[in-house]
Amino acid sequence: MEILERRGDENIATAYLADLGEERYVEFVESLGSAESRKKKWVLILSSLAGCPLDCRFCDANRFYEGNLSKEEMMEQVDYLIENHGPENGIKSDKFKVQFARIGDPALNPAVLETIEAIREKYEPENYMPCISTIAPKGRDDWFQKLKKLNEETYKGTFQLQFSIHSTSEEKRNDLMPNEKWSLEKIADYGKEFYVGGRKVTLNFALSDPEQIDTEKLENIFDPETFAVKITPLNPTLNAEENELINVFTEEESYRYRIIEEIEEGPFDLHLSIGELEENEIKSNCGQILLSHFDEYGEA
């Protein structure tokens, strides 16, 4: 694996672009979030595919696709980030979070489940929290059953599962993500089976339009004892810009959205996940580094 580019601020987040050979490229990220040091919180965000075959209208990762990554290719990302800091006595962090949430939907790749376990077995990290972020593509029921078993037998509620649903309207979901995927009702049923206490299953909404969320429908379909709600801005990618979907706001500006207040007043736990605006300025959102790198250097 050859590192082609590095962007960001190591005190906030650093994103890497790497060449795996044979025209296969990945992005991966390490972040401290709001923590002051890796001892408090250390987040690794990995790619699970070389590009993405899904057609989400706000994501740039679908502008290229060269298949699934192997377990070894995903572990290369992990090894690089960990060995870069040389923790000789293991990973000792109050929260060591590994998110399969960069390029590619992890539910499309069987090797993701192997990689989750390979990280645990190789590094034996304290306070290890694997995280899957998915739109729940159709045809992956067997993968999701294996994920549920892994959570029940090994992680027992410390696993973080996030469904990127983006709207309570199936019509709007299909507009934003024109792919075959689970219905909201199927996600709700699976979430109840998956949840074993501890960390709730997250419903993620990248907010381009407040009308995306109907709180009454949300409460009718999803159990607030099982699910939490996360709202993020819809960041400026090329596809989002072309489809006029960009909606950048800061935490201070979130008061503009009555829907956020409605959810706060309702039964769901609400998390506002608003990154640093600097990340937009350096084009560090999914797929952007790869596209801008090739644009800058005139490569295909």
C-alpha positions in Angstrom: 0.0 0.0 0.0 1.4 3.4 -1.1 0.2 6.6 0.6 -0.5 9.1 -2.2 -1.8 12.0 -0.1 -2.5 13.1 3.5 -4.8 15.9 4.5 -6.1 17.4 7.7 -5.0 18.4 11.1 -3.8 15.6 13.4 -5.5 17.4 16.4 -8.9 17.0 14.6 -8.8 14.5 11.8 -6.3 13.2 9.2 -7.5 11.6 6.0 -5.2 9.5 3.7 -5.4 8.4 0.1 -3.7 5.1 -0.7 -2.9 3.1 -3.8 -3.4 -0.6 -3.4 -2.2 -1.4 -6.9 -4.0 -2.4 -10.1 -6.0 0.9 -10.1 -7.5 0.2 -6.7 -7.6 3.2 -4.3 -8.9 3.7 -0.8 -9.3 6.6 1.6 -9.1 6.1 5.4 -9.2 8.5 8.3 -8.1 8.8 11.9 -9.9 11.2 14.2 -9.8 12.3 17.8 -13.3 13.8 17.6 -13.6 16.3 20.5 -11.1 14.4 22.6 -7.8 16.0 23.6 -5.7 12.8 23.0 -5.8 9.3 21.7 -5.9 8.1 25.3 -9.4 9.6 25.6 -10.7 8.7 22.2 -9.2 7.2 19.0 -11.4 6.7 15.9 -10.3 4.9 12.8 -12.6 5.2 9.7 -12.0 2.6 7.1 -13.0 1.9 3.5 -14.4 -1.5 2.8 -14.7 -1.3 -1.0 -12.6 0.3 -3.7 -15.3 2.7 -4.7 -19.0 1.9 -4.4 -21.6 0.3 -6.8 -24.5 2.1 -5.0 -25.9 5.3 -6.5 -26.5 7.6 -3.5 -27.0 11.0 -4.9 -24.9 12.8 -2.3 -21.8 10.7 -2.2 -18.8 10.9 -4.5 -17.5 7.3 -3.8 -19.8 5.9 -6.5 -17.9 7.7 -9.3 -15.5 4.7 -9.3 -15.8 1.0 -8.4 -13.2 -1.8 -8.4 -14.7 -4.3 -6.1 -14.6 -5.4 -2.5 -11.4 -5.1 -0.4 -10.0 -8.2 1.1 -9.5 -8.6 4.9 -5.7 -8.0 4.3 -6.4 -4.8 2.4 -8.6 -3.5 5.2 -6.0 -4.5 7.8 -3.4 -2.5 5.9 -5.4 0.6 6.7 -5.6 -0.3 10.4 -2.0 -1.3 10.6 -0.8 1.9 9.0 -2.8 4.1 11.4 -1.8 2.2 14.5 1.8 1.7 13.7 2.1 5.3 12.7 1.8 6.1 16.5 3.7 3.0 17.6 1.8 1.9 20.7 4.3 -0.6 22.0 2.2 -1.7 24.9 -1.1 -2.1 23.0 -4.0 0.3 22.4 -5.0 1.9 25.6 -7.8 4.3 24.9 -11.0 5.1 26.8 -12.7 4.6 23.5 -11.1 2.9 20.5 -13.7 3.1 17.7 -13.2 1.5 14.3 -15.8 2.6 11.8 -16.4 0.9 8.5 -17.9 4.1 7.1 -15.6 5.6 4.6 -15.8 4.3 1.0 -18.3 1.6 0.2 -21.2 0.1 2.1 -19.7 -2.6 4.4 -22.8 -4.8 4.2 -21.7 -5.6 0.6 -18.4 -7.1 1.7 -18.3 -10.5 3.6 -14.7 -9.8 4.6 -15.7 -6.9 6.9 -16.9 -9.3 9.6 -13.6 -11.1 9.4 -11.7 -7.8 9.7 -13.7 -6.8 12.8 -12.4 -9.9 14.5 -8.9 -9.7 13.1 -8.5 -6.3 14.7 -9.6 -7.6 18.1 -7.4 -10.7 17.8 -4.2 -8.9 16.6 -4.3 -5.8 18.8 -6.5 -6.8 21.8 -7.6 -3.2 22.1 -9.1 -1.9 25.3 -12.6 -0.5 25.0 -12.9 -1.6 21.4 -16.0 -0.4 19.6 -16.6 -1.7 16.0 -19.0 0.4 14.0 -21.0 -0.4 10.9 -22.7 2.3 8.8 -25.0 0.9 6.1 -28.1 1.7 4.0 -29.1 -2.0 4.4 -28.9 -3.2 0.8 -31.3 -5.9 -0.3 -30.0 -9.4 -0.7 -27.6 -9.2 2.3 -29.8 -10.9 4.9 -27.3 -13.6 5.6 -24.6 -11.0 6.2 -26.8 -9.2 8.7 -27.6 -12.4 10.5 -23.9 -13.1 10.9 -23.4 -9.5 12.2 -26.2 -10.1 14.8 -24.6 -13.3 16.0 -21.2 -11.5 16.3 -22.8 -8.8 18.4 -24.6 -11.3 20.6 -21.7 -13.6 21.2 -18.7 -11.2 21.3 -19.6 -7.6 21.7 -22.8 -7.8 23.8 -24.0 -4.3 23.3 -20.8 -2.4 22.7 -21.1 -2.7 18.9 -22.4 0.4 17.1 -24.8 -0.2 14.2 -25.9 2.7 12.2 -28.6 2.7 9.4 -28.3 5.6 7.0 -32.0 6.1 6.3 -32.0 9.8 5.6 -35.8 10.1 5.5 -39.0 8.6 6.9 -40.5 8.9 3.4 -39.7 5.8 1.2 -40.2 8.1 -1.9 -37.5 10.5 -0.6 -35.2 7.6 0.4 -35.5 6.2 -3.1 -34.7 9.7 -4.5 -31.6 10.1 -2.3 -30.5 6.4 -2.5 -31.9 4.9 -5.7 -30.8 1.4 -4.8 -32.7 -1.7 -3.7 -32.6 -1.6 0.1 -34.6 -2.7 3.2 -37.8 -0.9 4.0 -38.0 1.1 7.2 -40.2 -1.6 8.7 -37.6 -4.3 8.0 -34.9 -2.1 9.6 -37.1 -1.6 12.6 -37.6 -5.4 13.0 -34.0 -6.2 12.6 -32.9 -3.5 15.0 -35.1 -5.1 17.7 -33.5 -8.4 17.1 -30.0 -7.0 17.0 -30.3 -4.9 20.2 -29.1 -6.7 23.3 -28.8 -3.7 25.6 -26.0 -1.2 25.8 -25.5 1.0 22.7 -28.7 1.7 20.8 -29.0 1.2 17.1 -28.6 4.6 15.3 -30.8 6.0 12.6 -28.8 8.5 10.7 -30.3 11.5 8.8 -28.1 13.7 6.6 -30.3 16.7 6.5 -30.8 18.3 3.2 -34.4 19.2 3.8 -36.3 19.3 7.1 -39.3 17.7 5.4 -37.2 14.5 5.2 -38.3 13.6 8.7 -41.9 13.0 9.9 -41.6 12.5 13.7 -45.0 10.8 14.0 -44.0 8.2 11.4 -40.6 7.8 13.1 -42.3 7.0 16.4 -44.8 4.7 14.8 -42.1 2.6 13.1 -39.1 2.6 15.5 -38.9 1.8 19.1 -37.1 4.6 21.1 -36.0 1.9 23.6 -34.0 0.3 20.8 -33.1 3.2 18.4 -31.4 6.6 18.7 -31.5 9.4 16.1 -28.4 11.1 14.7 -28.6 14.2 12.5 -25.7 15.5 10.4 -25.4 18.2 7.8 -25.3 17.1 4.1 -21.7 18.1 3.2 -20.5 19.5 -0.1 -19.5 16.7 -2.4 -19.5 16.9 -6.2 -22.6 14.7 -6.4 -24.5 16.7 -3.7 -23.6 19.9 -5.5 -24.8 18.7 -8.9 -28.0 17.4 -7.3 -28.5 20.6 -5.3 -28.6 18.7 -2.0 -25.9 20.5 0.0 -26.9 21.7 3.5 -24.0 22.8 5.7 -24.8 24.1 9.2 -22.9 24.4 12.4 -24.2 23.3 15.8 -25.0 27.0 16.6 -27.1 27.2 13.5 -29.0 24.0 14.1 -31.7 26.0 15.9 -33.0 26.9 12.5 -34.5 23.5 12.1 -37.8 23.0 14.0 -37.5 19.2 13.2 -34.4 19.0 15.5 -36.4 20.6 18.3 -39.3 18.2 17.7 -37.0 15.2 18.0 -35.4 16.6 21.1 -38.8 16.9 22.7 -39.8 13.4 21.7 -38.9 10.0 23.1 -35.7 9.4 21.0 -32.1 10.1 22.2 -30.8 12.6 19.7 -27.2 13.1 18.6 -26.1 16.1 16.5 -23.0 15.0 14.6 -21.5 18.2 13.1 -17.9 18.0 12.1 -15.4 20.8 11.7 -16.1 23.1 8.7 -12.3 22.8 8.0 -13.1 19.2 6.8 -15.2 20.7 4.0 -12.5 23.2 3.1 -9.9 20.5 2.6 -12.4 18.3 0.7 -12.1 15.4 3.1 -15.6 13.9 2.7 -16.0 10.4 1.2 -14.5 10.1 -2.2 -13.4 13.7 -2.4 -9.7 13.2 -1.8 -9.4 10.6 -4.5 -11.3 12.7 -7.1 -9.6 16.0 -6.3 -6.1 14.3 -6.2 -6.6 12.9 -9.7 -8.0 16.2 -10.9 -5.0 18.1 -9.5 -2.4 15.8 -10.9 -4.2 15.2 -14.2 -4.6 11.4 -13.8 -7.5 9.3 -15.0 
